[in-house]
Amino acid sequence: MIIQLVRNATLRLDYAGRRILIDPYFADKHALPSYTGLSPNPLVGLPLLPDAILDGVQTVIVSHLHSDHFDTAAQSLVPKDLPLYCQPGNEATIRDKGFLDVTPVADTIEHEGISITRTGGHHGTGEVGGIMGSVSGFVFRAHGEPTLYWAGDTILCDEVRAAIADYRPDVIVTHSSGAKWPDSAGERHLIVMDTEQTIETCRLAPGAVVIATHMEALDHGTTSRAALRAQADDSGVDAEHLRIPADGESLTFEV
């Protein structure tokens, strides 16, 4: 298994002979509006040209329809005939964008020798969780490959804990920017994992490698790679247990 962090939540996954593109977000640096007033988004450019990102891609997975996970640039550049998997309720919108082979994953599907299971999560709590709406993670399993749990846009919650306990993943991908979103009173609430929750995820899965992504790409993030590394080190979570890749970096795992 090879996992390449492209930028933000966008991953290229080479798994069981398939190349899978996850949550494509292709916007140019500063091409999209700010979330907080601090800066236009994304904060950084792509580390690869879109043609290079798409090279060899055979399958696409879209966890949810927020613009930083499936933006208009990606919608125009990703080939429309590739098989695309999404969460239930998003399929009609994606088909309306011209995609021809869209399958919602309610539970588990089998795809070219890969078992893909949808998991739940909470993209915030209370009013903000309602604003953010439904999100998904996915567990990937295949003969001869590590079990991968990509948690998606979620805080650490019961669904994440259950997925770790039930699937015993070898590798866990978290979204760890500590992004926050305001409620109607203007108070900002956590919508993905922060440093503390990422470190707690490591403690929940002492035998797994945790890969922290979705960092330093959007202006509503509240932590950095350096801050997460420092706090993990202080907490006794070493660099083999918690990996924090740079944009464009690839990580290889074997059973």
CORRAPE-V474971 format. One record per residue. N is the residue number from 1. D_LAST is the distance of its C-alpha to the last C-alpha in Angstrom with 1 decimal. Layout:
# CORRAPE-V474971
N D_LAST
N D_LAST
This chain:
# CORRAPE-V474971
1 8.8
2 11.9
3 14.1
4 17.7
5 20.2
6 23.5
7 25.9
8 26.5
9 24.1
10 23.7
11 20.1
12 18.9
13 15.5
14 14.1
15 11.9
16 11.9
17 14.8
18 16.8
19 18.1
20 19.0
21 21.6
22 21.8
23 25.2
24 27.1
25 29.7
26 31.7
27 34.9
28 36.5
29 37.0
30 39.7
31 40.3
32 40.0
33 41.9
34 41.3
35 40.0
36 41.9
37 44.5
38 42.8
39 41.6
40 41.1
41 37.5
42 35.0
43 35.5
44 33.7
45 33.4
46 30.4
47 28.5
48 28.5
49 31.1
50 30.5
51 30.5
52 27.7
53 25.7
54 26.4
55 25.7
56 23.5
57 23.0
58 22.9
59 22.6
60 23.9
61 23.3
62 26.1
63 25.7
64 29.4
65 32.5
66 33.3
67 34.4
68 31.8
69 29.1
70 30.9
71 34.0
72 36.8
73 35.7
74 32.3
75 34.2
76 36.4
77 33.8
78 30.8
79 31.8
80 33.3
81 32.0
82 28.3
83 26.8
84 26.7
85 25.4
86 27.1
87 28.2
88 31.2
89 34.5
90 33.4
91 33.5
92 37.2
93 37.3
94 34.6
95 36.4
96 39.5
97 38.0
98 37.9
99 34.3
100 34.5
101 31.3
102 30.6
103 28.9
104 28.8
105 25.9
106 27.5
107 24.6
108 21.9
109 22.1
110 20.3
111 20.1
112 19.3
113 16.5
114 15.2
115 16.2
116 17.8
117 19.4
118 22.1
119 22.4
120 25.6
121 26.8
122 30.0
123 31.0
124 33.5
125 35.9
126 39.5
127 41.5
128 38.9
129 36.2
130 38.6
131 39.4
132 35.7
133 35.2
134 32.2
135 28.7
136 25.3
137 21.6
138 18.9
139 15.6
140 13.4
141 11.4
142 10.7
143 9.6
144 6.5
145 5.7
146 5.1
147 8.6
148 11.0
149 14.5
150 17.1
151 20.1
152 22.8
153 26.3
154 26.7
155 27.8
156 26.1
157 27.6
158 27.2
159 25.2
160 22.5
161 22.6
162 22.4
163 19.4
164 17.4
165 18.8
166 18.4
167 15.0
168 13.2
169 11.2
170 8.3
171 10.4
172 14.2
173 16.7
174 20.2
175 23.6
176 25.2
177 28.5
178 30.7
179 32.7
180 35.8
181 38.3
182 41.9
183 43.5
184 47.1
185 48.5
186 46.6
187 44.3
188 40.8
189 37.8
190 34.1
191 32.2
192 28.7
193 27.0
194 28.7
195 27.7
196 28.4
197 26.5
198 23.4
199 23.6
200 24.1
201 21.0
202 19.1
203 21.0
204 20.1
205 16.4
206 16.3
207 12.6
208 11.6
209 12.2
210 15.3
211 16.5
212 20.3
213 22.0
214 25.4
215 27.2
216 30.4
217 31.1
218 33.7
219 36.8
220 36.2
221 33.3
222 34.4
223 31.8
224 30.2
225 27.1
226 29.2
227 30.4
228 27.0
229 25.7
230 28.9
231 28.8
232 25.2
233 26.1
234 29.2
235 27.3
236 24.9
237 21.8
238 20.5
239 19.2
240 15.6
241 15.7
242 17.8
243 17.4
244 20.6
245 20.4
246 23.6
247 24.7
248 23.3
249 20.4
250 17.0
251 13.7
252 10.5
253 6.9
254 3.8
255 0.0
